[in-house]
Amino acid sequence: MDTPGHGGRWRWFLAVLTATALAGCGSTVQSRGSGPGAIAGLDAVQGDSSLPSNGGPAAEDALTSGASAGRSGGATSGSGAGNAAGSRPGQQSASGGAKQPPIQIGSYYLDGGNAELAAAGFAGLQIPDNKPLFEAMVKHLNANGGLGGREIQPVLYKYVAGGDPQAQDAAACATFTQDNHVYLVIGGINSGANQLGPCLTKKGVPLIGANAGGDARYFAANHRFIYEPGQASYTRGLTTLVANLHENGWFTGNHKIGVVQYEGATYDHAVDDGLIASLARHGLVVTSRVKFSGADNNSIAQGSANAVLRFSTQNIDRVIFMAPGGAAATYFMHAASTQGYKPLYGIWSADSPYVLGITAPKGQLAGTTGIGYQPGLDVASSQDPTATTPAAKSCLAFWDSVGQTDRSGLNNPLKRASCDIFNTLLQAVAKRPNATSSTAALEEGYDAVAGTYSPAGTFNITFRPGSHDAASGYRRLLYQADCSCFSYVGQTRPLQ
């Protein structure tokens, strides 16, 4: 393809396309039976036959009313703006007792993203639509007891491509916490500005499956409010990447290592604590470190071109990125191709290897290796060993049963990641009876899930107390020139 264009204000943050998703789907956890929250007759709760009823007040962390009308770009459905969770009677509880108050759950979606991608030179990529998945899931759960016996009132926010990312993140946060009082937000597809999570956290609202990423310090500091079933912290990812590259001889010889990263504390911490610290354990150092803004296409393209010039001058022959989404790697490789520079790349899931196989120059990718723990971002569905597991088949069968049959491109991994998001939530709620009225109890529920869940969209998921970036298994990745794609090599190994 031609060198991507630099237009538009939207950061090309494709890591949000898959495991962020939105509404979940069928579970694959072995169980003795199916409860009201189980999906399409599948088992949602390990070792339990039903989801419990939840009484008590509305969310203890909910804010008092103070709604403001007319958020730009926003849209709500279900209860409508201004109605706090618990403001009207709910449905019959899962146990057949008294009706419980409803619960508001938010999500968000992107309108016009494919046009933006095409304008930026990435017409071969299509962003799947998470809105119908979220709506179908809420409808299904409400028909089968809701969440913990509480009817779900959905609240949706629409991001508009071409709008200001930071302003829309602020408006989305206001929609969820001021115009409405959602108990939690299920991640969807947005601009990638990464301001929504911090805002929701300040308001005491959990964000589940947004795939926005973060270093280990971020996940530890926000452990009660940030849950990522299919994500690992950047720190863990880089630590594992270095260990695997070293094991496979990538650093053997007299090589110079360069790092390309976005500006910001999260990326600094990940590089310092994950990459540099891990290299030091093997007696290795970073020769050159380039930082630039990831705010928009122009900044990324210019910063990448400058990094190529600097690295080629310094004879850097090994390059690693801490710039999630694939945009920086794509622009870097196009600039390197133009300038006649060809290092070896160490890539990982944060680089969206599947996307790089489509967007990056093929000659640049030759010899590229690394690690992957997010199959939807790593490889095509036809190359994905998790796409044909019993868990994945059950998940996709559920989506078929509710009319969501498109499995093309990124729709397949999006649907499977969605299953993991909602079913781990269902398990957490089942394990703590008051999980829908207390964020502390919700966290206890996730911690109780631990490593008992069998995922549909990744290798292994383990919720650890104090940090809920739960992806816990990876495989080695290699670039295959014959298909211009990445494939997995070897067996699943523990993610550090």
C-alpha positions in Angstrom: 0.0 0.0 0.0 1.1 3.6 -0.3 2.5 5.5 2.6 -0.5 6.4 4.9 -1.8 9.9 4.8 -1.4 12.1 7.8 -4.9 13.8 7.9 -7.3 13.8 10.7 -7.2 14.5 14.4 -7.9 10.9 15.5 -5.1 8.8 16.8 -5.0 5.6 14.9 -5.3 3.5 17.9 -6.4 0.1 16.6 -5.7 -1.8 19.7 -9.2 -0.8 20.8 -10.7 -2.7 18.0 -10.8 -6.2 19.5 -10.5 -7.0 23.1 -12.0 -3.7 24.1 -15.3 -4.7 23.1 -18.4 -4.0 24.6 -21.0 -6.5 25.2 -20.1 -10.1 26.0 -21.4 -13.4 24.9 -21.4 -17.1 25.7 -19.3 -18.7 28.3 -17.2 -21.9 28.2 -16.6 -22.5 31.8 -17.5 -26.0 32.9 -20.3 -26.0 35.4 -23.0 -28.1 36.9 -25.8 -26.1 35.3 -27.0 -22.9 33.8 -28.5 -19.9 35.7 -30.5 -16.9 34.6 -27.3 -15.1 33.5 -26.0 -18.0 31.5 -25.9 -17.3 27.8 -27.9 -19.3 25.3 -28.0 -22.3 27.7 -24.2 -22.2 28.2 -22.6 -22.3 31.6 -21.7 -18.9 33.0 -20.8 -19.8 36.5 -18.2 -22.4 37.5 -19.5 -24.8 40.1 -22.8 -23.0 40.6 -26.2 -23.5 39.1 -27.6 -20.0 39.2 -26.8 -16.4 39.5 -27.8 -15.1 42.9 -30.4 -12.4 43.6 -28.9 -9.1 44.7 -30.8 -6.9 47.1 -29.7 -3.8 48.9 -29.3 -0.2 47.8 -28.1 1.2 44.5 -24.4 1.4 43.9 -22.6 2.6 47.0 -20.2 4.6 44.8 -22.9 6.2 42.7 -22.9 10.0 42.6 -25.8 12.1 43.5 -27.9 13.7 40.8 -26.6 16.7 39.0 -27.3 15.9 35.4 -26.6 18.3 32.6 -28.3 18.0 29.3 -27.2 17.8 25.7 -23.7 16.2 25.8 -22.1 16.7 22.4 -22.0 13.5 20.4 -23.7 11.5 23.2 -26.7 9.2 23.0 -28.4 7.2 25.6 -30.9 4.3 25.4 -33.0 2.4 27.9 -33.6 4.6 30.9 -32.8 7.9 29.2 -30.6 10.7 30.5 -31.0 11.8 34.1 -32.4 8.6 35.6 -30.2 7.2 38.3 -29.8 3.5 38.7 -32.5 2.2 41.0 -34.9 5.0 40.1 -37.7 2.6 39.0 -38.7 -0.9 39.9 -36.8 -3.8 38.4 -37.8 -7.3 37.3 -38.3 -10.5 39.2 -35.0 -11.5 40.9 -33.1 -14.6 39.7 -34.2 -16.5 42.9 -37.9 -15.7 42.4 -38.0 -13.2 45.3 -39.0 -9.5 45.4 -38.2 -7.3 42.5 -34.8 -5.7 42.7 -33.9 -2.1 41.5 -32.6 -1.8 38.0 -28.9 -1.1 37.3 -27.5 1.2 34.7 -24.6 -0.1 32.6 -22.9 2.1 30.0 -21.0 1.5 26.8 -19.8 3.5 23.8 -19.2 3.1 20.1 -17.6 4.9 17.2 -19.5 6.4 14.2 -17.6 7.1 11.0 -14.3 5.4 11.9 -14.0 3.5 8.7 -14.2 6.7 6.7 -11.4 8.1 8.8 -9.3 5.1 8.3 -9.8 5.3 4.5 -8.9 9.0 4.5 -5.7 8.1 6.4 -4.7 5.5 3.8 -6.0 2.3 5.6 -9.0 1.5 3.5 -8.2 -2.2 3.8 -9.2 -2.2 7.4 -12.7 -2.2 8.7 -13.7 -1.3 12.3 -16.5 -3.7 13.5 -19.5 -2.1 15.2 -19.8 -3.0 18.9 -23.2 -1.2 19.4 -25.5 -4.0 18.2 -23.5 -6.5 20.2 -23.9 -4.6 23.4 -27.7 -4.1 22.7 -28.2 -7.8 21.9 -26.4 -8.8 25.0 -28.4 -6.5 27.3 -31.6 -7.7 25.7 -30.6 -11.3 26.3 -29.5 -10.8 29.9 -32.7 -8.9 30.7 -34.8 -11.8 29.3 -32.9 -14.1 31.6 -32.8 -12.4 35.0 -30.6 -9.4 34.3 -27.4 -8.9 36.1 -27.6 -10.4 39.6 -31.4 -10.3 39.4 -31.4 -6.6 38.4 -32.8 -5.3 35.1 -30.1 -3.6 33.0 -30.8 -0.1 31.8 -28.3 0.5 29.0 -26.7 3.9 28.5 -24.8 4.4 25.2 -22.4 7.2 24.2 -21.6 7.8 20.5 -18.1 8.9 19.5 -18.1 10.8 16.2 -15.0 10.3 14.0 -13.3 13.6 13.2 -14.3 15.1 16.6 -11.9 16.1 19.3 -10.9 12.9 21.2 -10.3 14.6 24.6 -13.5 16.6 24.4 -15.6 13.5 23.6 -14.0 11.5 26.4 -15.0 14.2 28.8 -18.5 14.3 27.4 -18.8 10.5 27.5 -17.7 10.6 31.2 -20.3 13.2 31.9 -23.0 11.2 30.2 -22.2 8.2 32.3 -21.7 9.9 35.7 -23.8 13.2 35.6 -26.6 12.8 33.0 -26.9 9.2 34.2 -25.4 7.2 37.1 -24.1 4.0 35.7 -22.7 1.4 38.0 -20.1 0.3 35.5 -19.1 0.8 31.8 -18.3 -1.9 29.4 -15.6 -0.9 27.0 -16.3 -0.2 23.3 -14.6 1.5 20.4 -13.6 5.2 20.6 -10.9 7.6 19.6 -8.1 6.1 21.8 -7.5 9.4 23.6 -7.4 7.4 26.9 -9.0 10.0 29.1 -12.3 8.2 29.7 -10.8 5.6 32.1 -9.1 8.1 34.4 -12.3 10.2 34.5 -14.5 7.2 35.4 -12.0 6.1 38.0 -12.2 9.5 39.7 -15.9 9.2 39.8 -15.8 5.6 41.2 -17.1 3.9 38.2 -15.5 0.6 37.0 -14.5 0.2 33.4 -14.4 -3.3 32.1 -12.7 -4.5 28.9 -11.7 -1.1 27.4 -8.3 -2.5 26.3 -6.9 1.0 26.7 -3.8 -0.4 28.3 -1.5 0.9 31.0 1.7 0.1 32.8 1.9 -2.0 35.9 1.8 1.0 38.2 -1.5 2.2 36.6 -3.2 -1.2 37.0 -2.1 -1.4 40.6 -3.2 2.1 41.5 -6.7 1.6 39.9 -7.2 -2.1 40.8 -10.8 -1.6 42.0 -12.0 0.2 38.8 -10.0 -1.1 35.8 -10.6 -4.7 34.6 -9.0 -6.1 31.5 -9.8 -9.8 30.9 -7.7 -10.0 27.7 -5.1 -7.4 28.4 -1.7 -7.4 30.1 0.1 -4.4 31.4 2.7 -2.9 29.2 5.2 -3.6 31.9 4.4 -7.3 31.9 4.3 -7.4 28.1 7.7 -5.8 27.6 9.2 -8.0 30.4 8.0 -11.1 28.6 9.0 -9.9 25.2 12.7 -9.3 26.3 12.8 -12.7 28.0 11.5 -14.5 24.9 13.7 -12.6 22.5 16.7 -13.3 24.6 15.9 -17.0 24.8 15.6 -17.1 21.0 19.0 -15.4 20.4 17.6 -12.1 19.1 20.1 -10.1 21.1 23.1 -12.5 20.5 26.0 -10.6 19.0 27.1 -6.9 19.0 23.8 -5.2 18.5 22.4 -1.7 19.2 18.9 -1.5 20.6 16.6 1.4 19.8 13.2 2.1 21.5 10.4 4.1 20.0 7.8 5.3 22.4 5.0 7.8 22.9 5.4 10.6 25.4 3.8 10.2 28.8 4.3 8.7 32.3 2.6 5.4 31.4 5.0 4.8 28.5 8.0 6.0 30.5 7.1 3.6 33.3 6.6 0.7 31.0 9.9 1.2 29.3 11.8 1.8 32.5 10.2 -0.9 34.6 9.6 -3.5 31.8 12.0 -3.1 29.0 15.2 -1.4 30.4 15.0 -3.4 33.7 14.6 -6.7 31.8 17.4 -5.9 29.4 19.7 -5.1 32.3 19.1 -8.6 33.8 20.8 -9.9 30.6 23.6 -7.4 30.6 22.0 -5.3 27.8 21.3 -1.6 27.4 19.2 0.6 25.2 21.4 2.6 22.8 18.8 5.1 21.7 15.4 6.1 23.0 13.0 8.3 20.9 9.9 9.9 22.3 7.2 11.7 20.5 3.5 12.7 20.8 0.9 10.1 19.8 -1.9 12.7 19.7 -2.6 12.6 16.0 -1.4 11.2 12.7 0.8 14.1 11.9 2.7 13.9 15.2 3.1 10.1 14.9 4.3 10.3 11.2 6.8 13.1 11.9 8.1 11.5 15.1 8.5 8.1 13.4 10.4 9.7 10.4 12.7 11.5 12.8 13.3 8.3 14.8 14.3 6.5 11.6 16.8 9.1 10.7 18.3 9.0 14.2 18.5 5.2 14.4 20.0 4.8 10.9 22.7 7.4 11.8 23.4 5.6 15.0 23.5 2.1 13.3 20.6 0.8 15.5 19.8 -2.7 14.2 17.2 -3.9 16.8 14.0 -1.9 17.3 11.2 -2.2 19.9 8.1 -0.1 20.2 6.2 1.2 23.2 3.6 2.9 21.1 0.3 0.9 21.2 -2.0 0.5 18.3 0.3 0.0 15.4 0.4 3.5 14.0 3.9 4.4 15.1 5.3 1.0 13.9 3.5 1.4 10.5 4.8 5.0 10.0 8.2 4.0 11.2 8.5 1.1 8.8 7.3 3.2 5.8 9.8 5.9 6.6 12.5 3.2 7.0 11.6 1.7 3.7 11.9 5.1 2.0 15.2 5.8 3.6 16.7 2.4 2.9 17.0 1.4 6.5 16.2 -2.1 7.6 16.6 -3.1 11.3 15.1 -6.2 12.9 11.9 -5.6 14.9 10.8 -7.2 18.1 7.0 -6.9 18.2 4.3 -7.8 20.7 0.5 -7.6 21.0 0.6 -3.8 21.8 1.9 -3.3 18.2 -1.2 -4.9 16.6 0.8 -7.4 14.6 -2.3 -8.5 12.5 -2.7 -4.8 11.5 1.0 -4.5 10.7 0.8 -7.4 8.3 -1.7 -5.3 6.3 -0.3 -1.8 6.6 3.5 -2.1 6.9 5.9 -2.6 3.9 6.5 -6.4 3.5 10.3 -6.0 3.2 10.5 -4.3 6.5 8.6 -7.1 8.3 10.9 -9.9 7.0 12.6 -11.5 10.0 10.3 -9.9 12.6 9.6 -11.9 15.7 8.0 -11.4 19.1 5.2 -12.5 21.4 1.4 -12.4 21.4 -1.3 -12.7 24.0 -4.2 -11.0 22.2 -5.0 -13.3 19.2 -7.4 -10.8 17.7 -4.6 -8.3 17.4 -1.9 -10.8 16.6 -3.0 -13.0 13.8 -5.9 -13.5 11.3 -8.8 -15.7 12.5 -7.7 -18.5 10.2 -4.3 -18.5 12.0 -5.8 -18.2 15.5 -5.7 -21.4 17.6 -8.2 -19.9 20.1 -10.8 -19.4 17.3 -11.8 -23.1 17.2 -11.7 -24.0 20.9 -15.0 -25.2 22.5 -15.1 -21.8 24.2 -14.9 -19.9 21.0 -17.4 -22.1 19.2 -20.0 -21.7 22.0 -19.4 -18.0 22.0 -19.9 -17.6 18.2 -22.9 -19.9 18.3 -24.5 -17.5 20.8 -24.0 -14.5 18.6 -25.5 -16.4 15.6 -28.5 -17.2 17.8 -29.2 -13.5 18.4 -28.7 -12.5 14.7 -25.1 -11.3 15.0 -23.6 -13.5 12.3 -20.9 -11.5 10.8 -17.5 -13.1 11.5 -15.4 -11.4 8.8 -12.2 -9.6 9.6 -12.1 -8.2 13.2 -15.7 -9.1 13.9 -14.7 -12.6 14.9 -12.1 -11.7 17.6 -14.3 -8.8 18.7 -17.2 -11.2 19.4 -15.0 -13.7 21.2 -13.4 -10.9 23.3 -16.9 -9.7 24.2 -17.8 -13.1 25.5 -14.9 -13.0 27.9 -15.8 -9.5 29.1 -19.4 -10.3 30.0 -18.9 -13.8 31.3 -16.1 -12.9 33.7 -18.4 -10.1 34.9 -21.2 -12.7 35.4 -18.9 -14.9 37.3 -17.7 -12.1 39.5 -21.3 -11.1 40.3 -22.2 -14.7 41.0 -19.3 -15.1 43.5 -20.3 -12.0 45.5 -24.0 -11.5 46.2 -23.6 -7.8 46.7 -21.3 -7.2 43.7 -23.9 -5.1 41.9 -24.1 -2.6 44.8 -20.5 -2.3 45.9 -17.3 -1.8 43.9 -15.4 -3.5 46.7 -17.6 -6.6 46.5 -17.2 -6.5 42.7 -13.5 -6.6 43.1 -13.7 -9.5 45.5 -15.8 -11.3 42.9 -13.2 -10.8 40.2 -10.5 -12.0 42.6 -12.5 -15.1 43.4 -12.7 -15.9 39.6 -8.9 -16.1 39.7 -7.8 -18.5 36.9 -10.9 -20.7 36.8 -12.4 -19.1 33.6 -11.8 -20.7 30.2 -11.6 -17.8 27.6 -13.0 -17.6 24.1 -10.7 -14.8 22.9 -7.2 -15.5 24.3 -5.0 -18.2 25.8 -5.4 -17.9 29.5 -7.1 -15.4 31.9 -6.1 -15.0 35.6 -7.4 -12.3 37.8 -4.8 -11.4 40.4 -5.6 -9.4 43.6 -4.3 -5.8 43.3 -4.0 -5.8 39.5 -6.7 -6.9 37.0 -4.8 -7.0 33.7 -5.8 -10.7 33.4 -4.1 -12.1 30.2 -1.8 -14.7 31.6 -0.6 -16.8 28.6 1.3 -16.0 25.4 2.8 -17.6 22.3 5.8 -16.7 20.2 5.0 -14.8 17.0 6.9 -15.0 13.6 6.3 -13.1 10.4 5.5 -15.3 7.4 6.5 -13.8 4.1 4.4 -16.2 2.1 1.1 -14.9 3.5 2.4 -11.4 4.6 1.0 -12.3 8.1 2.1 -13.3 11.5 1.6 -16.8 13.0 2.1 -18.4 16.4 4.9 -20.8 17.0 5.1 -23.3 19.9 2.9 -23.8 22.9 1.2 -21.4 25.3 3.6 -20.2 28.0 3.0 -18.1 31.2 3.0 -14.3 30.7 5.3 -12.8 33.3 
